[in-house]
Amino acid sequence: MRALRIALALGAGPLALLAGGCGTGHPRAIARSELAEAQTFPYYRVYWVGPHFEGHALAATDGLRGYIDRIGDSVYYGDCVQSKGIFGGGSCLLPLQVTTVVYRLHSNAALGPQRNAIVRDVPAVVYDGGRTIELYSGRVAIDVFSDTFAHALRATGELLPVNAPGSSSGPLPAPVYCPGLSGPIEPGLKRVLARLPHRVCQRAAAASAYERELYG
């Protein structure tokens, strides 16, 4: 029902999600060593949706080599040449890219038109016409980039860690921070935020109020 509510609110649309150049057939099978890099990534949980998504094979993973903390670690699905980067770098449409990055507090106002939501029982923001969904879990943000809203939403229901035990069923771990959501927050999401560990959102609101009082 939650997924349906988001779908009705946002609708779907195309996305020019970029990755490195287009191929003319199916990509080669991902090398075991490349997959192993993602499976042994040591810093935090990296999310994927398994070896296939909607008939598209896992095409590439980032892993530890060349890891940049502000960009995060990604997995890529589809027929594109296996080029890496948080938003890719060519002209090929990927059906799915999942990027996991350590969350740094920021405002989501710059994302443009967006809707706050609850996805897998954690706070999330849906933007880019519904084609991108960012979920907040543990210490990380999980960015689901796709070519359609339907694909993005379906992928959120299949997320699980590639480098840790876990399942795609049930809720994701609650975030240990208060995400910088922008715009209206409906009552159900307010309740989720209020239940976050260590009352992080209440503490953040109190600190912000104190700062306003000090500096006007």
Buried (B, 14 or more C-beta within 10 A) or exposed (E): EEBEEBBEEBEBEEBEBBBBEEBEEEBEEBEEEBBEBBBEBEBBBBBBBEEEBBEBBBBBBBBEEEBEEEBBBBBBBBBBBBBBBBEBEEEBBBBBBBBBBBBEEEEBEEBEEBBBBBBBBBBBBBBBBBBBBBBBBBBBBBBBBBBBBBBBBBBBEBBBBBBEEBEBEEEBBBBBBBBBBBEEBEEEBEEBBEEBEEBBBEEBEEEEEEEEEEEE
